């Protein structure tokens, strides 16, 4: 067998075996990542600024692409300070209970990085989290309105 063919075969076997134990998603990590996502979205709906704040890295950016037919596309960002301020002002606490959705689905965890989809009332949030010591914090949120949105 040629050396290159053997290397490809070994690589294919390693890939079929799945991730190593060091990088595998643990039940504990999955629960901690989901709990952070729930602090974020439930904090929004209950107006609980402490829950929102503990879920966010201070340098988080929440972003959406705003498409304007006249001026084109732009990236609209909200900082951690703005998010916590919005929650202190009530956040989504005025939303009728039947319109509140807090479905958080862990999409992937690898080492110290995770991705979660939060299916909220009128929008979807894609969260990127990172592990800082023993805590998982949201470092990035890319979101999109369901349907038309308010703009």
Buried (B, 14 or more C-beta within 10 A) or exposed (E): EEEEEEEEEEEEEEEEEEEEEEEEBEEEBEEBBBEBBBBBBBBBBBBBBEBBBBBBBEEBBBEBEEEEEEEEEEEEEBBBEEBBBBBBEEBBEEBEEEEBBBEBEBEEBEEEBBBBBBBBBBBBBBBBBBBEEEEBBBBBBBBEEEEEEEE
